[in-house]
Amino acid sequence: MNDFKVTLDVSSLTQFLDNFAKEVTNDIEKGVKGLANDTHNHIIEQVNQKLTNGHDREKYLKNLGQVVQIDKFMWMITLDENAWSIENGKKRDMKGEPGQWGLLKNPDGVVEGEGPHKGAHYKIIPLDQGRAPGEIDKTYSPEKVAYQKGIASQIKAEISKRGIPYRKLETESAVGRKTGQTINRPKEGRLHEFDVHTKSFPGTASTDVGARVNIYQTYNNKTNKVEKQITTFRTVFEGEDGKWQYPAPSASKFFEEAKTWAENQWQNEWLPKIMAKYKG
């Protein structure tokens, strides 16, 4: 659980305690409560202004707790662990560099680019486009389900247009070694490759999300069956801001900023108001 502690200086009010002890205590209590609510609203305002990624913004606000009173002079604002990665930054990548995460953190398959990308690392990512709607529901976050189903639907439509079986295995004739009879057996290897233009689902990468559709049939040693895969391949390059969220956004530190803001508000707004009441 993320939280933070704000230290409030009330030493300037001690001069009034002899004659107005109860009143001063009540005003401090009210001031701390008001400041806690103002700080909570300030965090929400900062999140709405500075988190440009809609998914992250919604996730952060959903996991931001309400203001909770602990005792007369203590209020608590918490952030659930589901949003800690936004507050504190993402995990480190394979090099241990802060703020790097995601698809390049696993060194397997990462290579160094050539030409304009020389010196940068990249990885080719296979994406399964053959999932049934129920599988998509289980695989993707609620925010991405409709998007992914739309892509899958367009790819399926193109496959049908080309007269290619979508689920059914494609076969070929062959002569059995033992019987000498002609049999139908599943084809193996890459059977088809084509592009699907899914401009209604643009994404953030350099190429269309439906580019390089490949249809394979391969033997699965675990199931002892030939299975069909419908796959697209995408390339993620190190340092392409906003693509695949790599490099990852740095720590937002809304709580750290709110702590400083709250302390300044107490000194410059709340404390002077209480002081003015008793100085007169």
N, C-alpha and C positions, 0 to 999 in steps of 0.2 A: 504494500500500500504506500503510495506517495502522499506525503503531506509536508507542511513546513511550519516553522515556529516564528512568530513575529514578537519581538521584544518592544514593549511600549514604555516609554519614560514618563512617569507621573510625578517625578520628584518636585516639579514646580508647583504642584497642588498641595504639598504638605503644609504650607504656610496657612492654609485655610481649614485644616483639619480640626483645630481646637474648637472653633465656633460652628463649623458646618460639616462635621465628620460624616453624618448620615447622608446629607445632601450631596456632598462631594462623591461619596462612595456610590450613591445611586446614579449620579451623572457619569461617572467612569464606567459603570456597568452598562448603561445605555449607550455610551460612546463606543465601547468595545463591540457591542452587539451590532450597532450601525456600521462600524468599520468592517466587521466580518461579512455582512451582507453586501457592502460596497465592493469589497475585495472579490467576492464570488462573482458579482456582476462584471467586474473589471476583467477577470479571467475569461468569462464568456465573450466579452467584447473583443479581447485580444485574439482569441481563437477564431472568431468570425472574420476578423480583419486579416490575420496573418497566415492562417492555414488555407492555402489555395486549393489543395487537394480535397475535393468534396467528401471522399470516403474517409480520409483521416479526420477531417473536421467533424463529421457526424459521429465517428467512433470516439473521438476525444470527449465531445459534449455528452454522449451517452454514458460514458464512464466517469464523468465528473460528478462527485457527490454533492449533496446539498449541504448547507451550513448546519452543523450540529453543535449544540451547547454541551460542554463538558462540565463546567462549573460557572460561577457567577462572572468570572473574568476570563474564561477560556472558551473559545469556539474553534471548531475544527472543520477544515475542508480537505477532502481526500480525493484521490484519483485511483480508480480500480486498475489492477495490474494489466488488464487487457489493453490499456492505452499507455503503458509505461514506455513502450518503444517510441512513441511519438514525443513524449515529454523528455526522455533521456537519450534519444537517438537509437539507431539500429545497431545490430551486432557488427563486430569487426569481420573483415573478410579473411581470406587465407593468408594475406600478408600481414594481418594484424593492424591494418590502418583503420582509424576510427571513421565511422560514417559510411563504410562500404559493406554491402550485404547482398543477399539474394542469389541470383543465378550464377554469379561468378565466384561465390564463396567456396564452392567445391572445385578443387583444382583439376579434377578429371575432365578431360576434353577442352581445357582452356589453352589456347594457342596465341602466339604473338602475331599481330596483323602486319600487313605489307602495304606499300603505297601510301595513301593518305592516312591510313591507320597504323603506320609503322610505329612500333614501340608500345602500342596499346594492346591490351589483351581482349580476346573475344571468345565467344562460345556459340556453337550452333545448337539450338534447342528444339528437339522434336515435340510437337504438340498433338495429342490424340484428338482427332476430329470425328471419331466413329462412335462416340458414346451415345447411348440412348438417353432420352430426356430425363428418366429417373436417375441415371448415373450422373448426369450434369448437375442435378439438384443436390446430390450427395457430395460432389467433387468441388464445386465452386461456392464462394460466398454468396449470400442472397443478393448482394449488389451486382454481381457479375452473371447471375444465372440467365437472365433475359438476353443479355449481350451474347453469351456463348451459344445459347439456343438459336439465336438469329443467324450466327455464323454457320452453325451446323446445318441449319435448314437450307441455307443458300448452297452449301457444298453438296448436300444431299440432292438438291434439285439439279445441279450441274451433272452429278454422277448419273442421275436418271436420264437426263437429256442426252448423254453420251451412250446410253444403252448398256451401262455397266451395272451388274448386280450389286446392290448396296450391302446386304448382309450375306447373301448366299455365296458359297465358295465357287470360284471359277475353275472349270476342269479342262482337261485335255485328254485326248486318246493316247493310249500306250499299250504295248504288247507285254503281257505278263511273262516274266522270265521262266517261271515253272510251268505254267499252263499253255503258254503260247497263244492265249486268247487276247483279243482286244478288250481293254477295260478303260473306264474313265477314272482318272485320278486328279486330285487337286493340283492346280498349278502352284509353283513356288517361286519366290523372288519378287522383284518389283514388276508389277503388271501394268501400271498406268502412272503417268505424270502430266499434270496440267495446272493451269492457273484458274482461280475463281475470283472474279472482281467483286469484292464485297464493300463497295464504297459507302454503303449505308452504315457500315461498321468500321470506321476508319482507324481506330486505335491510335497509338502514338509512335509506332515504329516507322522506319523509313520505307518499308514495303507493305503492300496490301496484306491484310491478315489472311486472305485466302490464297496467297501466292504459294506456289510450289506444293500443290496437293500431290501426295504420293500414295498409291494403293499397293500394299504388299500382302502376300500370303506366305507365312513362314510356319515351320514346324515347331510346336511348343513341346519341349522335352518333359515338362511337368504334367501336361494333360494328354500327351501322346496324340495330339491332333494338329492338323494344319489350321491356322487361324488367320483371319483377315484383319489388317490394320489400315486405317485411313489417317494419314499423318500430314501435317504441314511442318515446315522447318523455318525457324526464325533465327536471326543472328543478333546477339546482344554484344555491344562494344563497351569497353571500359570508358567511362567519362561522358556518355551520352545522356545529358541531363534530361529528366522527364521520360525517358524511355526505359520501360521495365522497372522504373523507380531505382535506377542504378546510375551513379552513386546514390545511396540512400539519403533522404533529407537529414540534415543535422538535427541535433536535439533542439526542440522548441523552447524548453525551459520557461514555460508560462508560470510555473509555481515560483521559480527563482525571481523572475521579474515582478511577480505579484507581491512577494515578500518585501522587496525594496519599495514598491509603490505604496503598500500599506503603511510601512514605517514613515514614509514621507507624508502621507495623508494624515496620520495621527499628529505629527509635529506641526504641520502647516494648516490643517483644517479643524480637526476635532478638538485638540488640546486648546488652541486659542479661543474657541467658542466656550469651553468650560471655564477657562480662566476669566474671560470677560464677564461672565455671570457673577463672579464673586469679587472682582476687582472694584466694581461700581459701588 
